[in-house]
């Protein structure tokens, strides 16, 4: 998959998560353009949300939680988001960076270095079983639109 196609599918998922949030918080909005701190802002709560789509987890059983890209801190190490939403087939897993770190502490294996599909540089990431993220999540929302 190309970077532009990955970007497009990621933006589609952000829109879907935003629509779910707007059911309860209608002023929530997506941050347009390049902004690495988070994807969605909820003014009613003064909270931010990062959306991570990981459909490959259906086959691997793991969620990829990036720490560095091309040797530079990224994702979990640089996030400013209050919440993270993992979009996996038929579910949104709502969590927070602190809860992700708790899941990592429970899992206790070393991060892996690899070049992701569509990337041209290596990343360092935790491969955390979905069950560990589920155990430390805020909520799990079943969806039927995917």
Buried (B, 14 or more C-beta within 10 A) or exposed (E): EEEEEBEEEBBEBBEBBBEBBBEEBEEBBBBEEEEEEBBBBBEEBEBBBBBBBBEBBEEEEBBBBBBBBEEEEBBBEBBEBBBBBBBBEEBBBBBBBEBBBBBBEEBEEEBEEEEBEEEEEBBBBBBBBBEBBBEBBEEBBEBEEE
